[in-house]
Amino acid sequence: MNFSQHLPSFLFLLLATSLEVSGDALVRMGIYNHAGLTRLGLMLAGAALLFGYGFSLNLAPLQFGQVVGLYIATLFVIWQIINFIAFRAWPTLPILVGGALIVAGGFIVSFWRAGLPQS
């Protein structure tokens, strides 16, 4: 299977995961780091990004079951990037090793096409 056939779907996944993780980060910052109107603004902005995540993911040209592996792999990578940008937290060795397994598993689920069983 040609990876370029999945490029538009991958772009939808990249957008969706970026919106999801960014929205979650804003909500988390609103809950734990701010009060008053700043808290409310961060939570509303986070809610808007989370809505954008759901909307963009459902615009993807494939059934969700077809891209779930790639979605989880992309989500993990974007989560680590946003975690560093928003919270200045580097991933630990266990997170990197587990993440490598998540990404490898995501590619297996998305791209491995097993043949039909022989009768």
ROSE-4610 file (N, C-alpha, C; in Angstrom, 1 decimal, always signed):
// ROSE-4610
residu = [M/M/M/N/N/N/F/F/F/S/S/S/Q/Q/Q/H/H/H/L/L/L/P/P/P/S/S/S/F/F/F/L/L/L/F/F/F/L/L/L/L/L/L/L/L/L/A/A/A/T/T/T/S/S/S/L/L/L/E/E/E/V/V/V/S/S/S/G/G/G/D/D/D/A/A/A/L/L/L/V/V/V/R/R/R/M/M/M/G/G/G/I/I/I/Y/Y/Y/N/N/N/H/H/H/A/A/A/G/G/G/L/L/L/T/T/T/R/R/R/L/L/L/G/G/G/L/L/L/M/M/M/L/L/L/A/A/A/G/G/G/A/A/A/A/A/A/L/L/L/L/L/L/F/F/F/G/G/G/Y/Y/Y/G/G/G/F/F/F/S/S/S/L/L/L/N/N/N/L/L/L/A/A/A/P/P/P/L/L/L/Q/Q/Q/F/F/F/G/G/G/Q/Q/Q/V/V/V/V/V/V/G/G/G/L/L/L/Y/Y/Y/I/I/I/A/A/A/T/T/T/L/L/L/F/F/F/V/V/V/I/I/I/W/W/W/Q/Q/Q/I/I/I/I/I/I/N/N/N/F/F/F/I/I/I/A/A/A/F/F/F/R/R/R/A/A/A/W/W/W/P/P/P/T/T/T/L/L/L/P/P/P/I/I/I/L/L/L/V/V/V/G/G/G/G/G/G/A/A/A/L/L/L/I/I/I/V/V/V/A/A/A/G/G/G/G/G/G/F/F/F/I/I/I/V/V/V/S/S/S/F/F/F/W/W/W/R/R/R/A/A/A/G/G/G/L/L/L/P/P/P/Q/Q/Q/S/S/S]
num = [1/1/1/2/2/2/3/3/3/4/4/4/5/5/5/6/6/6/7/7/7/8/8/8/9/9/9/10/10/10/11/11/11/12/12/12/13/13/13/14/14/14/15/15/15/16/16/16/17/17/17/18/18/18/19/19/19/20/20/20/21/21/21/22/22/22/23/23/23/24/24/24/25/25/25/26/26/26/27/27/27/28/28/28/29/29/29/30/30/30/31/31/31/32/32/32/33/33/33/34/34/34/35/35/35/36/36/36/37/37/37/38/38/38/39/39/39/40/40/40/41/41/41/42/42/42/43/43/43/44/44/44/45/45/45/46/46/46/47/47/47/48/48/48/49/49/49/50/50/50/51/51/51/52/52/52/53/53/53/54/54/54/55/55/55/56/56/56/57/57/57/58/58/58/59/59/59/60/60/60/61/61/61/62/62/62/63/63/63/64/64/64/65/65/65/66/66/66/67/67/67/68/68/68/69/69/69/70/70/70/71/71/71/72/72/72/73/73/73/74/74/74/75/75/75/76/76/76/77/77/77/78/78/78/79/79/79/80/80/80/81/81/81/82/82/82/83/83/83/84/84/84/85/85/85/86/86/86/87/87/87/88/88/88/89/89/89/90/90/90/91/91/91/92/92/92/93/93/93/94/94/94/95/95/95/96/96/96/97/97/97/98/98/98/99/99/99/100/100/100/101/101/101/102/102/102/103/103/103/104/104/104/105/105/105/106/106/106/107/107/107/108/108/108/109/109/109/110/110/110/111/111/111/112/112/112/113/113/113/114/114/114/115/115/115/116/116/116/117/117/117/118/118/118/119/119/119]
x = [+0.8/+0.0/+0.9/+0.6/+1.3/+1.0/+2.1/+1.9/+1.2/+1.5/+1.0/-0.5/-1.1/-2.5/-3.2/-2.4/-2.9/-2.6/-1.9/-1.4/-2.5/-3.6/-4.7/-5.3/-5.5/-6.0/-5.0/-3.7/-2.6/-2.7/-2.9/-3.0/-4.2/-5.4/-6.5/-6.2/-5.5/-5.1/-4.1/-3.2/-2.2/-3.0/-3.9/-4.7/-5.5/-6.2/-7.1/-6.3/-5.2/-4.4/-3.8/-3.4/-2.9/-3.9/-5.1/-6.2/-6.6/-6.6/-7.0/-6.0/-4.8/-3.7/-3.6/-3.7/-3.6/-4.8/-6.0/-7.2/-7.1/-6.6/-6.4/-5.4/-4.3/-3.3/-3.9/-4.7/-5.3/-6.3/-7.1/-8.0/-7.2/-6.1/-5.3/-4.6/-4.1/-3.6/-4.6/-5.8/-6.9/-7.3/-7.3/-7.7/-6.6/-5.4/-4.3/-3.5/-3.4/-2.5/-3.1/-4.4/-5.0/-6.3/-6.8/-8.1/-8.9/-10.2/-11.0/-11.2/-11.1/-11.4/-10.3/-9.1/-8.1/-8.4/-8.8/-9.2/-10.4/-11.4/-12.5/-12.1/-11.3/-10.8/-10.0/-9.1/-8.3/-9.2/-10.2/-11.1/-12.0/-12.5/-13.3/-12.5/-11.3/-10.4/-10.1/-9.8/-9.6/-10.8/-12.0/-13.2/-13.4/-13.1/-13.2/-12.2/-11.0/-10.0/-10.4/-11.0/-11.5/-12.7/-13.5/-14.6/-14.0/-12.9/-12.3/-11.6/-11.1/-10.6/-11.7/-12.8/-13.8/-14.4/-14.5/-15.0/-14.0/-12.7/-11.8/-11.5/-11.6/-11.4/-12.5/-13.7/-14.9/-14.9/-14.1/-14.0/-13.0/-12.2/-11.2/-11.9/-11.3/-11.9/-12.0/-11.5/-11.6/-12.4/-12.9/-13.5/-12.5/-13.0/-12.1/-11.4/-12.0/-11.4/-10.2/-10.2/-9.1/-7.9/-8.0/-6.8/-6.5/-7.2/-7.1/-5.6/-4.9/-3.5/-2.6/-2.8/-2.0/-2.5/-3.7/-4.2/-3.6/-3.5/-2.9/-1.4/-0.7/+0.7/+0.9/+0.1/+0.2/-0.1/-1.1/-1.5/-0.4/+0.3/+1.4/+2.5/+2.9/+4.0/+3.6/+2.4/+1.9/+1.8/+1.3/+1.2/+2.5/+3.6/+4.9/+5.4/+5.2/+5.6/+4.9/+3.5/+2.8/+3.1/+3.4/+3.7/+5.0/+6.0/+7.2/+7.0/+6.2/+6.0/+5.2/+4.1/+3.2/+3.7/+4.4/+4.7/+6.2/+7.0/+8.5/+8.9/+8.1/+8.4/+9.0/+10.2/+10.8/+10.3/+10.1/+9.7/+10.8/+10.4/+11.4/+11.7/+12.7/+13.1/+11.9/+11.2/+10.0/+9.0/+8.8/+7.8/+8.4/+9.6/+10.2/+10.2/+10.5/+10.5/+9.0/+8.1/+6.7/+6.2/+6.6/+6.1/+6.6/+7.8/+8.3/+7.5/+7.0/+6.1/+4.8/+4.3/+3.0/+3.0/+4.1/+4.2/+4.4/+5.2/+5.4/+4.1/+3.4/+2.1/+1.1/+1.1/+0.2/+0.5/+1.7/+2.1/+1.7/+1.8/+1.4/-0.1/-0.8/-2.3/-2.8/-2.1/-2.6/-2.1/-0.9/-0.4/-0.1/-0.2/+0.1/-1.2/-1.1/-2.3/-2.0/-2.5/-2.2/-3.1/-2.5/-3.2/-4.4/-5.3/-6.4/-5.9/-6.6/-6.1/-6.3/-5.4/-5.5/-6.5/-7.3/-8.3/-7.6]
y = [-1.2/+0.0/+1.2/+2.2/+3.4/+4.4/+4.9/+5.8/+7.1/+7.5/+8.8/+8.8/+7.6/+7.5/+7.9/+7.8/+8.1/+9.5/+10.3/+11.6/+12.5/+12.7/+13.5/+13.1/+11.8/+11.3/+11.6/+11.5/+11.8/+13.3/+14.1/+15.6/+15.9/+15.2/+15.3/+14.8/+13.7/+13.2/+14.1/+14.7/+15.6/+16.9/+17.4/+18.5/+18.1/+17.0/+16.6/+16.4/+15.7/+15.4/+16.7/+17.6/+18.9/+19.7/+19.7/+20.4/+19.7/+18.4/+17.7/+17.9/+17.8/+17.9/+19.4/+20.3/+21.7/+22.1/+21.7/+22.0/+21.4/+20.2/+19.6/+20.4/+20.8/+21.6/+22.9/+23.6/+24.8/+24.6/+23.6/+23.3/+23.0/+22.2/+21.8/+23.1/+24.0/+25.2/+26.1/+26.1/+26.9/+26.3/+25.0/+24.4/+24.6/+24.4/+24.3/+25.5/+26.4/+27.5/+28.9/+29.0/+30.3/+30.4/+31.6/+31.8/+32.9/+33.0/+34.1/+34.1/+35.2/+35.4/+34.6/+34.6/+33.9/+32.4/+31.9/+30.4/+30.2/+31.1/+30.9/+31.0/+32.0/+32.1/+30.9/+30.4/+29.2/+28.0/+27.9/+26.7/+26.8/+28.0/+28.2/+28.0/+28.5/+28.3/+26.8/+26.1/+24.7/+23.9/+24.3/+23.7/+23.9/+25.1/+25.4/+24.5/+24.3/+23.5/+22.0/+21.6/+20.2/+19.9/+20.9/+20.8/+20.7/+21.5/+21.5/+20.1/+19.5/+18.1/+17.2/+17.2/+16.2/+16.5/+17.8/+18.1/+17.7/+18.0/+17.7/+16.2/+15.5/+14.1/+13.4/+13.9/+13.4/+13.8/+14.7/+15.1/+14.2/+13.4/+12.6/+11.7/+11.5/+10.8/+9.2/+8.7/+7.3/+7.0/+5.8/+5.4/+5.4/+5.7/+5.9/+4.5/+3.4/+2.1/+1.9/+2.5/+2.3/+3.1/+4.1/+4.9/+5.0/+4.1/+4.2/+4.0/+3.1/+2.9/+4.1/+4.7/+5.9/+7.1/+7.1/+8.2/+8.1/+6.9/+6.7/+7.1/+6.6/+7.0/+8.5/+9.1/+10.6/+11.3/+10.8/+11.4/+11.4/+10.2/+10.1/+11.2/+11.2/+12.2/+13.6/+14.0/+15.4/+15.7/+14.7/+14.9/+15.2/+14.6/+14.8/+16.2/+16.6/+17.9/+19.0/+18.9/+19.9/+19.9/+18.7/+18.6/+19.4/+19.3/+20.1/+21.6/+22.0/+23.4/+24.0/+23.4/+24.0/+23.9/+22.8/+22.5/+22.3/+22.4/+22.3/+20.9/+19.9/+18.6/+17.7/+17.2/+16.3/+14.9/+14.1/+12.7/+11.9/+11.0/+10.2/+9.0/+8.2/+7.0/+6.0/+5.7/+4.8/+5.4/+6.7/+7.2/+7.1/+7.3/+7.2/+5.7/+4.8/+3.4/+2.9/+3.2/+2.9/+3.6/+4.8/+5.6/+5.0/+4.4/+3.8/+2.5/+1.8/+0.7/+1.1/+2.3/+2.8/+3.2/+3.9/+4.3/+3.1/+2.1/+0.9/+0.1/+0.0/-0.7/+0.1/+1.4/+2.2/+2.0/+1.9/+1.6/+0.2/-0.8/-2.2/-2.2/-1.6/-1.7/-1.0/+0.1/+0.9/+0.3/-0.2/-0.6/-2.0/-2.9/-4.3/-4.9/-5.4/-6.1/-7.6/-8.3/-9.8/-10.4/-11.5/-12.2/-13.0/-13.3/-14.2/-15.6/-16.2/-17.5/-18.5/-19.5/-20.5/-21.6/-22.0/-23.1/-24.5]
z = [+0.0/+0.0/+0.0/-0.8/-1.0/+0.1/+0.8/+1.9/+1.4/+0.2/-0.3/-0.4/-0.6/-0.6/+0.7/+1.8/+3.1/+3.5/+2.7/+3.1/+3.5/+2.7/+3.1/+4.5/+4.7/+6.0/+7.1/+6.8/+7.8/+8.2/+7.2/+7.5/+8.4/+8.2/+9.0/+10.4/+10.5/+11.8/+12.6/+11.8/+12.4/+13.0/+12.2/+12.6/+13.9/+13.8/+14.9/+16.2/+16.1/+17.3/+17.9/+17.0/+17.5/+18.2/+17.7/+18.3/+19.6/+19.6/+20.9/+22.0/+21.7/+22.8/+23.2/+22.3/+22.6/+23.5/+23.1/+23.9/+25.3/+25.4/+26.7/+27.5/+26.9/+27.6/+28.1/+27.3/+27.8/+28.9/+28.9/+30.0/+31.2/+31.1/+32.2/+32.9/+32.0/+32.5/+33.2/+32.7/+33.3/+34.7/+34.8/+36.0/+37.1/+36.8/+37.8/+37.9/+36.9/+37.0/+37.0/+36.9/+36.8/+37.5/+37.7/+38.4/+37.6/+38.0/+37.5/+36.0/+35.4/+33.9/+33.1/+33.5/+32.8/+32.8/+33.9/+33.9/+32.9/+33.0/+32.1/+30.7/+30.3/+28.9/+28.4/+29.3/+28.9/+28.7/+29.6/+29.5/+28.2/+27.9/+26.7/+25.4/+25.4/+24.3/+24.1/+25.2/+25.2/+24.7/+25.1/+24.7/+23.1/+22.7/+21.2/+20.4/+20.9/+20.3/+20.3/+21.4/+21.5/+20.6/+20.4/+19.4/+18.0/+17.7/+16.4/+16.2/+17.2/+17.1/+16.7/+17.3/+17.0/+15.6/+15.2/+13.9/+12.8/+13.0/+11.9/+11.8/+12.9/+12.8/+12.0/+12.2/+11.5/+10.1/+9.6/+8.2/+7.5/+8.2/+7.5/+6.5/+5.3/+4.2/+4.4/+5.6/+5.8/+7.1/+7.2/+8.4/+9.5/+10.7/+11.9/+12.1/+12.0/+12.2/+11.3/+10.1/+9.2/+9.6/+10.4/+10.7/+12.2/+13.0/+14.4/+14.9/+14.3/+14.7/+14.4/+13.2/+12.9/+13.8/+14.1/+15.0/+16.4/+17.0/+18.3/+18.2/+17.2/+17.1/+16.9/+16.1/+15.9/+17.2/+17.9/+19.2/+20.2/+20.3/+21.2/+20.9/+19.7/+19.3/+19.5/+19.1/+19.3/+20.8/+21.6/+23.0/+23.6/+23.2/+23.8/+23.4/+22.1/+21.7/+22.4/+22.6/+23.3/+24.8/+25.3/+26.7/+27.0/+26.1/+26.2/+26.0/+25.0/+24.7/+25.9/+26.3/+27.3/+28.7/+29.0/+30.4/+30.7/+29.6/+29.7/+30.3/+30.0/+30.5/+29.4/+29.6/+28.7/+29.0/+27.9/+28.2/+28.8/+29.8/+30.4/+29.6/+29.9/+29.2/+29.1/+30.1/+30.0/+29.0/+29.0/+28.0/+26.6/+26.4/+25.0/+24.6/+25.4/+25.0/+24.8/+25.7/+25.5/+24.3/+24.1/+22.9/+21.6/+21.6/+20.4/+20.1/+21.1/+20.9/+20.4/+21.0/+20.5/+19.1/+18.7/+17.3/+16.4/+16.8/+16.0/+15.8/+16.9/+16.9/+16.0/+16.1/+15.2/+13.8/+13.4/+12.0/+11.6/+12.5/+12.2/+12.0/+12.9/+12.8/+11.5/+11.1/+10.0/+8.6/+8.6/+7.3/+7.0/+8.0/+7.8/+7.2/+6.0/+5.4/+5.3/+6.3/+6.3/+5.1/+4.5/+3.5/+4.1/+3.2/+3.6/+4.0/+5.0/+5.3/+4.2/+4.0/+3.0/+3.4/+2.5/+2.8/+2.5]
